[in-house]
Amino acid sequence: MSTSIRVSDETKEKLARLKREDESWDEFLDRLANEGAGLQAGAWEGTGKAAKARDALERSRESFQQ
């Protein structure tokens, strides 16, 4: 079964920047929908991963503003 989802050209461009070359659009959207599932509060405490994630998020936001 197939479903079409309408998005603006601008939204598609933003999504395309996040999509990996080796994944289909379905795989990409599934990955986005599942990101963060299973994370527990404090799971990254003491690992430095939280700071890396904040940096990655900031870079991502900056790339959308260009």
C-alpha positions as CSV (number, residue, x, y, z in Angstrom):
1,M,0.0,0.0,0.0
2,S,1.2,3.5,-0.8
3,T,0.3,6.9,0.6
4,S,1.2,10.3,-0.7
5,I,2.0,13.1,1.7
6,R,2.0,16.7,0.4
7,V,4.7,19.0,1.6
8,S,5.9,22.3,0.3
9,D,9.1,22.4,-1.8
10,E,10.8,24.2,1.0
11,T,9.9,21.4,3.5
12,K,11.0,18.7,1.0
13,E,14.4,20.4,0.6
14,K,14.8,20.5,4.4
15,L,13.9,16.8,4.7
16,A,16.2,15.9,1.8
17,R,19.1,17.4,3.7
18,L,18.5,15.1,6.6
19,K,17.8,12.0,4.5
20,R,20.7,9.6,4.1
21,E,21.8,8.6,0.6
22,D,21.4,4.9,1.3
23,E,17.8,5.0,2.7
24,S,14.5,5.2,1.0
25,W,12.0,8.0,1.9
26,D,10.0,5.4,3.8
27,E,13.1,4.3,5.8
28,F,14.0,8.0,6.4
29,L,10.5,8.9,7.7
30,D,10.4,5.7,9.9
31,R,13.8,6.7,11.3
32,L,12.6,10.2,12.2
33,A,9.4,8.9,13.7
34,N,11.4,6.5,16.0
35,E,14.2,8.9,17.0
36,G,14.2,9.3,20.7
37,A,12.0,6.3,21.3
38,G,13.3,4.4,24.3
39,L,15.5,7.2,25.7
40,Q,15.3,7.5,29.4
41,A,15.8,10.7,31.3
42,G,19.4,11.0,32.3
43,A,20.6,8.3,29.9
44,W,23.4,10.4,28.7
45,E,24.5,11.8,32.0
46,G,28.2,11.8,32.4
47,T,28.9,10.6,28.8
48,G,29.3,13.9,27.0
49,K,26.7,12.8,24.5
50,A,24.2,15.5,25.5
51,A,26.7,18.3,24.6
52,K,27.4,16.6,21.3
53,A,23.7,16.3,20.6
54,R,23.1,20.0,21.4
55,D,26.0,20.9,19.0
56,A,24.5,18.7,16.3
57,L,21.1,20.2,16.8
58,E,22.5,23.8,16.6
59,R,24.4,23.0,13.4
60,S,21.2,21.5,11.9
61,R,19.2,24.6,12.8
62,E,21.9,26.8,11.2
63,S,21.9,24.8,8.0
64,F,18.1,25.3,7.7
65,Q,18.5,29.1,8.0
66,Q,21.0,29.3,5.1
